[in-house]
């Protein structure tokens, strides 16, 4: 149903969301007065089987950038789960610094044998991501430096494994730096 018709039927106080799969759809929705956008699908999902294609975090960032400073809130939807949520939140940042206001998660919670615990886990990931970069403003060098100790602590506590694709000249140095940060390196040589 067109947004203008929905607004007419529901009135000026209704909160209306619009799905956007690209920058043009986002622009039309924002200009039409949408209160929030559901941007996606970010990844493949059965709940958005009719979508044109997946955007991935970079595609979501492109849509966010196209919105400029519009007051419209944003979430992304589609295939989001505990394994990719941090990547979605950190990767879906527009060059202007605009970030998602949230995520919409269906299958990861409903398909879980323990939805309450799964919801708590997802919330912890969201809170951790927001604590590292809580505002829409681009991170300054000082903000990045201030966030590093917490990032290193999280890296150590989660036992991150880092795939390093490098040449043999710096392979040992890269592995040692990764170990010093509290992660485990996996190295692969690239033939030049």
Order of alpha helices (4+ residues) and beta strands (2+ residues): alpha-beta-alpha-beta-alpha-beta-alpha-beta-alpha-alpha-alpha-beta-alpha-beta
